[in-house]
């Protein structure tokens, strides 16, 4: 009979995610990619990155004057990747649509992942 992994196993999984899933992509309301940024970009940060906690969260902040964004632009989905181009999404999260229309507009998206805890 299969057994559940120990808490140390979940900590290892969370640590792997934080270290490996370092790209976040924002998509429009038709699920088309708008931009993908890595955690080395100052607009991206793991804001909840304690592998001992059940939920880990990566945040991206974009503005209407960012060079990757053509206005007007609607945002609706975030996706996490372990590669900067191509690859398969490892986690996808929909959020309330936001249409950026002005260079002064700013969008903050927090993508949370829950890894079970004992």
PyMOL commands that set and color helices and strands:
alter all, ss='L'
color gray80, all
select helices_A, chain A and resi 7-20
alter helices_A, ss='H'
color red, helices_A
select strands_A, chain A and resi 23-27+33-38+44-48+55-63+73-81+91-100+106-114
alter strands_A, ss='S'
color yellow, strands_A
deselect
rebuild
show_as cartoon
